Amino acid sequence: MKKAAYISLFLLSAGSITLANSASLQDLSFINPDVTTATNVHFHEAYCTECHLQRPNKGDAIQLRYKNYTLACRCHGYTPDTYTHPVDIPLSAEKKATIPAEFPLTDDKITCNTCHNMALQCEPTYELKHHNKAFLRTDSSLGRTYLCYQCHKEEQYKMFDPHKQLDASGAINPESCLYCHETKPDEQTATLESRKDGEDTVHLVGDLEVLCLRCHNNKAGNHPLNKNHLVKPSEKVVARMLWSESNLRIVLPLNDEGKITCITCHNPHERGVIPSEKAASAGASDKGRLRKSGGGGSICVVCHNI
């Protein structure tokens, strides 16, 4: 496969639970008339009886008001798109063997309580409310995926990074090229400009922006991508870009329609893929992969006179 498993281990699953057919409207009601599904009932002693028959004391039986944790956690939804992990599903013996003892099962099934230690919210520790709002069973400072890797093998779920294009010996790994290219280009001669001459040495698997947005799909609102930069540059801007390419030893490629695109500003390659003597190598592996960095102003000055 040319793409490794892409995880944020919080995968959705068709096996996620659906609302039990036997659940009545009374099951889903709240004791306090002011409480709704939007109310955060956690870390608030006034809301204990929303899930418990009576306010529990440390060491007491749980005494849930509902027959299972899914109904008790009703504010979080019941459909596959609202659950980040399947619950209330049978486990194979092989899968059960991977679950640590400190991650409790209920009737040999994963429930909300398997990963979330509900009792933590009852501890008189103010810090918990801020640093472990989801009362996870692992150190929240290590991130949520650390929790996932207690049961899942990390190496099987690591995100594939297409920007890592060299192997341990420094040679190009052709498989990484195929994330964006139909075939591995010749790093000595291939350029986007060469396609205009009919050489077609750089053949992408899809639209340039789409290739990038497969992973980089959550840009900040002030990113140029969201400021209408995906346009044909004006004559004034083109003149500035040509000056920058000649004087700053960089390239500022446009897409097939002559529009500014992601790789106009960013070099998607790892340092060492494109020979260092070529202008197209600038920015490779640098912070932000910007084609111009360091002194003399930001990347903006390559197109704009500031």
MARKEDREN-443351 format. One record per residue: x, y, z of N, C-alpha, C, O in turn. Coordinates in steps of 0.2 Angstrom, whole numbers, plus 5000, padded with zeros to 4 digits. Each point is the difference from the previous one (the first is absolute). Layout:
XYZXYZXYZXYZ
...
END
This chain:
500449945000499650065000500450065000500650005003
499250054993500450065000499850055006500450055001
499149945002499850045006499949965006499749955000
500750075005499949965006499450025004499650044998
500249925007499450015003500050075003500550035003
498950014996500050075002499550005006499449994999
500950025007499650005006500050065004500550035001
499049985002500050045006499749955005499450015000
500849945002499749945003499350015002499749955001
500050114999499350015001499649984994499750054997
500349895001499749984993499349995002499849985005
499850044990499349985000499949934998500349984995
499149995007499949934998499349994999499650025004
500349944991499349984999499749955006499449995001
501149995003499849965005499850045007499849975005
500350094994499850055006499349985002499549984996
500350045010499449985003499450044997500150064999
499349925001499550044998499550005006500049955004
499550094997499650015005499649935001499749984995
500350005011499649935002499350014998499750055002
500049904995499350014998499650005006499450035000
500849955006499650005006500050065004499650015004
500850044993500150065004499450044999499750014995
500050015011499450045000500250085000500650025002
498950024997500150075001500250025008500450045001
499349925003500250015007500749985001500450035005
499949924992500749995000500550064999500550015003
499250034992500450054997499950075004500350054998
499249955007499950065003500550025005500449965002
499550105000500550025006499650025006499450025000
500949975006499750015006499950085001499550025002
501050024997500050075001499750034993500349994995
499250055006499650024994500450054996499950024994
500750015009500450054997500549964996500450044996
499749905004500649964997499749984993499549974999
501050044996499849974993500749974998500449995004
499549984990500649964997500650054999500649984999
499350085002500550054999500450025006500550035001
499249955005500250015007500649965001500049944999
500650085004500549965002499949985007500150045005
499749904996499849985007500649975003499949985006
500750024991500649975003500350055005499950064999
500449925006500450045005499550055004500250055002
499249934999499550045003499549955004499649964998
500550055009499749955005499250014999499749955002
500150104996499250015000499749954994499450005000
501149984996499749964994500149925001499949974995
500350015011500249935000499449954999500149954997
499350085005499449954999499850004993499549974998
500850074997499850004993500249934997499749974996
500850005007500249934998500049955006500049944998
500050085008500049955005499350005004499750065000
500149895003499450005004500050045006499550035002
501149985001500150045005500850025000500449974997
499750095006500750025000500549955003499949995006
500549984990500549955003500550035005500350064999
499949905005500650025005500649954997499849954997
500850075005500549964998500049935003499949995006
500249964989499949935002499449974999499949945001
499550104998499449984999499949964994500450024995
499149945004499849984993499850054996499850065002
500349934991499950064995499350025000499850065000
499749895000499350015000499850054995499750065001
500449924993499850044994499250014999499749955002
500150104996499350014999499849964994499449994999
501049994997499949974994500349934999500549995004
499349974991500349935000500750004998500349955000
499950104996500750004998500350074999499750055001
501049954998500350075000499850044994500050065000
499849904994499850044994499450045002500050064997
499549925006499450045002500250055005499750055000
500749935005500350055005500350064996500050065002
500449934993500350054996499650024994500350024995
499149995006499550014995500150074997499850014994
500650045009500150064997500450004994500150054996
500349905004500650004995499749964993500449994996
499049995004499749984994500049924999500349975005
499450004990499949935000500249974993500049944999
500250114996500149974993500750004999500450035003
499849934992500749994998500450074999500650005002
499150054996500350064999500250045006500350055000
499349935005500150045007500549965005500250035005
500049914993500449965004500750004997500149984994
500450035010500750004997500349935001500549984997
499249975006500249935000499449965001499550025004
500549924993499449965001500049975007500549995004
498950014999499849975007499549955000499649994995
500449975010499549955001500049954994499549984998
501150005000500049954995500449945003500550015004
499449934994500449945002500750014998500150024994
500349955010500850004998500249934999499849955004
500650044991500349944999500549995006500350045003
499949894998500549995005500750034999500350025004
499949994989500650034998500050075002500550035003
498950014996500050075001499950015008500350055002
499449915002499950005007500750005003500250035005
500349934992500649995003500550064999500550015004
499350044992500450064999499850065005500350055000
499149945003499750055004500349995008500049955003
500450114999500349995007499549995005499450024999
500849965007499549985005499750075003499549995002
500950064997499750065003499550044996499750055001
500149914993499550034996499449955000500049954996
499650065009499449955001499549994995499850054996
500049895003499549984995499449995004500049985006
499450024991499449995003499649944996499950014995
500049935009499849954996500449984994499849984995
500950035006500549984995499950054994500249984994
499550085007499950044994500450075002500050025006
500250024989500250065001499450055001499650004996
500550045009499550055001500350075001500650005000
499050055002500350075001500549995006500550045000
499349925005500550005006500649964998500550015005
499649964990500649974998500650055000500549995002
499450064994500550054999499950065004500550045002
498949985001499950065004499949975007499549975002
500950065003499949985007499550055003500250065002
499249934998499450045002500250035007499850055002
500549915002500050025007500550055001500050045005
500549984990500450055001499750075001500350045004
499149974993499750065001499750015007499850065002
500249895002499850015007500650015005499950025006
500749984991500650015004500050085002499950044995
500349985011500050075001500750034998500350035003
499849964990500650034997499850054995499849984994
500350085007499850054995500350004994499750014994
501049975006500449994994499749954995500050014994
499749945008499749954995499550034996499949984994
499750075008499550034996500350034994499650014995
501050025006500350044994500449954996500150024994
500349935009500549974996499849934998500349964996
499150015007499849944997499250005000499749975004
500050084992499350015000499649944998499449995002
501049964994499649944998500249945005499849954998
500550075007500249955005500249934997499749955001
500850064995500349944997500449965005500250025005
499949914993500449965005500750004999500449975003
499950074992500750015000500150085001499650045000
501149975001500250075001499850044994500249994994
499350065007499750044995500650044996499950024995
500650005009500650044997500349964994500450034996
499549915004500449964994499549994994500249984995
499250065005499650004994499549945000500149955003
499450064993499549955000500249944997499849945001
500650064993500249944997500449965004500149944999
500350085006500349965005499649955003500149945001
499350095001499549955003499849944995500049955002
499950074991499949954995500549955000499949944999
500750085001500649954999500149955006500449965000
499250055005500049955006499749944997500249945003
499350064992499749944998500249994993500049944997
500150114999500249994993500850014999500350045003
499949924992500750014998500250064996499750024995
500750025008500150074998500350004992499850044996
500649915003500350004993499549984995500250014994
499349965008499549994995499550064998499749994995
500450065009499550054999500450074999499650055000
501049954999500450064999499750044994500049964995
500050105005499850044994500650004995500550015002
499349974992500550004995500250074998499550054999
501149975001500350074999500350004993500549974999
499150054996500350004993500650054999500350004995
499850045010500650055000500649975002500650024998
499449925004500649965002500249964994499649944999
500850084997500149974993500749964999500149984995
500350025011500649974999500149945005499750015006
500649944993500149955004500650015005500350054999
499949905005500550015005500750014997500450035003
499749954990500650014997500050064996500550024997
499050025003499950064996499850004993500050054997
499849895001499749994994499350014999499649995005
500250034990499250024999499649935000500249954997
499350065007499549945001499550014994499650055002
500449924993499550014995499349995002499550044997
500349925008499449995002499750075003499450014999
501050035004499850065003499850054994499550045001
500849964994499950044994499349994997499650044998
500149895003499449984997499450035004499449994998
500750045007499550035004499750064996499450025000
501050024996499850054996500149994993499750034995
500849935003500249994993499849934997500049965004
499850044990499849944997500649954999500049945001
500650094998500649974999500550045003499950065001
500749915002500550045003500350054994500349974995
499750095006500350054996500849995000500349985005
500050054990500850005000500250065004499950064997
500349945008500250065005500550044997500150065002
500349914993500550054996499750044995500350064999
499249924998499750044994499350025001499850054997
499849925007499350015000499850075003500350015006
499350024991499750065003499250014998499849974995
499950075009499350014997500050044994499549994996
501050055003500050044994500149964993499850014995
500649935006500149964995499449974997500049984994
499450015009499449984998499750044994499749984996
500550085005499750054995500349994993499850024995
500849955005500449994994499849934997500349974995
499250005008499849934998500449945002499949954998
500650075007500449945002499649965005500149945001
499550095003499549975005500449965004499849945002
500850085001500449965004499750005008500349965004
499350084997499750005007499249995000499750054998
500149895003499349984999499749995007500249955003
499450094999499750005007499449954999499750004995
500149985011499449955001499450045000499549975000
500550095001499450045001500250085000500550024999
499050025002500050075001500550025005500049975006
500450084993500550025005499850015007500249985005
499250074995499850015006499749945004500050005006
499649964990499749945003500549965003499949975006
500750024991500549965003500350025006500149965005
499950114996500250025007499550005005500149995006
499350034992499450005005499849935002499650005005
500749954992499849935003500250005007499749975004
500950064998500350005007499950075003499850015006
500450044990500050075003499350034999499950054996
499649935008499350024998499750045006499450015000
501050025004499850045006500450065001500350015006
499850034989500450055000499750065005499450015000
501050035003499850065004499650054995500250004994
499450035009499650054996500450054997499850034994
500849995008500450054997500549974995500450044998
499649905001500449974995499950034993499450004999
501150014997499850034993499549964996499750024996
500349915006499649964996499250025001499649994995
500350045011499350025001499950084999499550035001
501050004996500050074998500050014992500250054998
499549904999499950014993500750004996500150044996
500449925006500650004997500049954994500550014996
499049955003500149954995499750034993499549984998
500850075000499850044994500650014996500649995001
499350044992500550024996500350065002499650055002
501049964999500350065003500050054995500049994994
500050085008499950054995500750014997500549975002
499550074993500750024996500550025005500649995000
499250065005500450025005500349955004500650005002
499049955000500249955005500549954996500549985002
499350014991500449954996500750034999500549975001
499550104998500750034999500449995007500649994999
499150025007500349995006500349935001500549995002
499149964996500149935001500649984995500549975002
499550064992500649994996500750035002500549975000
499450095003500650035003500249965006500649995001
499049985003500249965006500349944998500549975002
499249994992500449944998500750024997500449955001
499750104996500650024997500550025006500649984999
499250065006500450035005500149965006500550005004
499049964998500049965006500149934999500149965005
500050024989500249934999499549955002500149955004
499350064994499449965002499649994994500150034995
499449925006499549994995499350025003499949985006
499650044990499450025003499549974995499650044996
500349895004499649974994499250025001499850005006
499950004989499350014999499749944998500349954998
499050045003499749944997499950004993500250054997
499449905000499950004993499650064997500150014994
499550025010499650054998500450075001499750054999
500949955003500350065002499950035006500150065001
499649905004499850035006500549995006500349954999
499750095006500449985006499749945003499450005001
501049965002499849945003500449985006500450045001
499549915002500349985006500850004999500450035004
499849944991500749994999500450074997500650004999
499050055000500350064998500450035006500550024999
499249975007500450025006500349955004500550015003
499349934996500349945004500349954996499849984994
500849995008500449954996499849935004500249995006
499449974990499849945003500549945001499949955003
500750074995500549944999500550015007500050055003
500349894998500449995005500750034998500249994994
500250045010500750024998500449954998500149955003
500250054991500449954997499649964994500449974996
499050045003499649974995500250044993500249974995
499750105005500250044995500750025001500250035005
500349964990500750025001500150085003499650044998
500849975007500050065003500250064996499950055001
500549934993500250064996499450024996500050064996
499449915004499450034996499650045005499949995006
499850064990499650055004499449975003499750025005
500149924992499449975002500149975007499549975003
501150024999500149975007499950045006500049985005
500050094994499950055005499449985004499449994997
500750015010499449995004499949935002499649995005
500749964992499849935001500249995008500650015002
499049965001500149985007500050065005500149995006
499950074992500050065004499450005004499549974998
500550075007499350015004499550034996500150064996
499349915003499550024996500149994992499650014996
501049965003500249994993499950064995499949994994
500250075009500050064996500650004995500549995002
499350034992500550014995500550065001500550004997
499350045007500450055003499950015007499550015003
501149995001500050015007500650045002500450014996
499650005010500650045003499950074999499550035000
501150014999500150075000499750034994499849964995
500050105005499850044994499250005000499850014994
499949975011499250005000499849934999500349954999
499050045001499749945000499949984993500250034995
499449915004499949974994499650054996500050004993
499650045010499650054996500350054996499850024995
500949995006500350054996500249984994500250034995
499849905003500249974994499450024995500250004994
499250025008499550024995499850075001499750034996
500450005010499750065002500650055002500449985004
499650084993500450055003499850035006499450045000
500949955005499750025007500450065003499950035005
END
